[in-house]
């Protein structure tokens, strides 16, 4: 089941015809963060398999939590699914 945030990411991505920079601007986050959210969405809907997070991905998750972009529960779920 998609969250409201997931549907928003998908809507913006489709409306911008796949422009990740537009998604980045809409979300108000860095390109890697926008890409990570989109990749997580693809995993959630079964288009891609989760990849093991690289150490830098773990650091990015911690930074996202510190900036308040994602919650601790969401970060833990992303780590568990990889």
Backbone torsions as a table, in degrees:
resi	resn	phi	psi	omega
1	UNK	NA	133.6	-178.6
2	UNK	-88.4	140.4	175.4
3	UNK	-79.9	170.9	175.5
4	UNK	-60.1	-39.3	179.4
5	UNK	-64.3	-41.6	178.1
6	UNK	-60.5	-46.0	179.8
7	UNK	-63.8	-36.7	178.2
8	UNK	-64.8	-44.9	178.7
9	UNK	-60.4	-46.1	-180.0
10	UNK	-63.9	-43.6	179.8
11	UNK	-60.6	-47.3	-179.0
12	UNK	-65.4	-42.0	179.5
13	UNK	-61.1	-45.9	-179.9
14	UNK	-68.7	-41.6	-179.7
15	UNK	-63.8	-31.4	-179.8
16	UNK	-92.3	11.1	178.9
17	UNK	56.1	41.8	174.6
18	UNK	83.6	16.9	-178.7
19	UNK	-82.2	106.4	-178.3
20	UNK	-67.2	-30.8	178.1
21	UNK	-64.7	-37.8	177.7
22	UNK	-66.4	-40.7	176.7
23	UNK	-62.3	-42.8	177.3
24	UNK	-57.6	-47.3	179.9
25	UNK	-64.2	-43.1	-178.8
26	UNK	-62.1	-43.6	-178.5
27	UNK	-77.8	-19.7	-178.4
28	UNK	69.6	35.7	-178.9
29	UNK	-129.0	173.9	178.4
30	UNK	-71.2	162.4	178.7
31	UNK	-58.5	-47.1	179.5
32	UNK	-60.0	-35.4	178.7
33	UNK	-68.7	-43.9	177.5
34	UNK	-61.0	-43.0	179.5
35	UNK	-63.5	-42.1	179.3
36	UNK	-63.2	-41.0	178.9
37	UNK	-65.2	-40.7	179.3
38	UNK	-67.4	-42.6	178.1
39	UNK	-61.4	-40.0	177.3
40	UNK	-63.1	-37.2	177.4
41	UNK	-64.3	-42.7	178.4
42	UNK	-61.3	-39.8	176.9
43	UNK	-65.1	-43.0	-177.1
44	UNK	-61.7	-37.3	-179.1
45	UNK	-92.5	4.9	172.3
46	UNK	85.2	13.9	179.7
47	UNK	-82.7	-34.2	178.7
48	UNK	-127.3	154.3	174.4
49	UNK	-88.6	147.1	178.5
50	UNK	-66.6	139.7	176.5
51	UNK	-102.3	150.5	176.8
52	UNK	-65.6	129.7	-178.3
53	UNK	-68.7	134.5	174.3
54	UNK	-72.6	158.9	178.4
55	UNK	-51.7	-36.8	179.1
56	UNK	-66.5	-31.0	178.0
57	UNK	-68.4	-37.0	177.4
58	UNK	-65.1	-40.9	177.7
59	UNK	-63.3	-42.7	178.7
60	UNK	-60.5	-41.6	177.3
61	UNK	-60.3	-44.5	178.8
62	UNK	-63.1	-39.0	178.3
63	UNK	-66.1	-38.7	178.3
64	UNK	-63.3	-40.8	177.3
65	UNK	-64.1	-44.5	-179.1
66	UNK	-62.2	-35.7	179.7
67	UNK	-81.5	-6.8	-179.5
68	UNK	80.7	14.6	-178.9
69	UNK	-76.9	-31.9	176.2
70	UNK	-136.7	158.8	178.5
71	UNK	-87.9	166.7	-179.9
72	UNK	-61.7	-41.4	-179.5
73	UNK	-60.8	-42.2	179.2
74	UNK	-64.2	-42.4	178.7
75	UNK	-62.1	-43.1	178.9
76	UNK	-63.4	-40.3	178.8
77	UNK	-63.3	-41.1	179.2
78	UNK	-64.4	-37.5	177.8
79	UNK	-70.0	-37.3	-179.1
80	UNK	-69.2	-35.0	-176.7
81	UNK	-81.1	-4.6	179.9
82	UNK	-104.5	NA	NA
